[in-house]
Amino acid sequence: MIQIQVFPFNPVQVNTYVLWDSETKDCILIDPGCWNTEEEQILVSFIEKEQLNVTKIVLTHAHFDHVAGVNFALKQWKVPLIGHKETNLLMPRIPEMAGWFNLHMEPVSPLTNYVKEGDTLTLGTSTFVIIHVPGHSPGSIVLYCEQQDFMIGGDVLFKGNIGHTEVPYGNLNTLVDGIKKKLLIKPDATIVYTGHGPSTTIAYEKKNNSYVL
């Protein structure tokens, strides 16, 4: 069974997720957003306390707040960095994007492994299917676990909202279309763990999200 811990990190309060298999203790780190040594230590302390084995780092997309801790995490755990190939369109612009918020960031290490629509990632006995949903970012992916009926959605879908599209490579129609055709077809009870703020469910969004009604 997969366990989930969320850490809101950095000035933009991105949700960094630690997912692990309760039997094997193997662990996936999603969107490491640690901004300073204090946040880095929070993450390391939790992983050490739970005696987890980090096997991979996954990026839902490459906006600066979701990759702020990538360099640290790769140095700490020396594991593959995984994301969609189109993430490369934004990776070189991360210092520039941070600058829009008057924040300083160094260039981020590139992806080492790529995933695409329909690919799977395993964690213990559980499987995540990769769903590619561009519109907020060209490389935005959602990780869907059918066995436990939840998804890690990055900034694609929020509670009552969707990801911003007034950003480089953003497109409102593309994003809404992807949400409707790829996410809202999942069971109503599916939990959506978002890139910022609280989680939601497919049922809630189908009834309350004005963008996709």
Secondary structure, 3 states (H helix, E strand, C coil): CEEEEEEEECCCCEEEEEEEECCCCEEEEECCCCCCHHHHHHHHHHHHHCCCEEEEEECCCCCHHHHCCHHHHHHHHCCCEEEEHHHHHCHHHHHHHHHCCCCCCCCCCCCCEEECCCCEEEECCEEEEEEECCCCCCCCEEEEECCCCEEEEECCEECCEECCCCCCCCCHHHHHHHHHHHHCCCCCCCEEEECCCCCEEHHHHHHHCCCCC
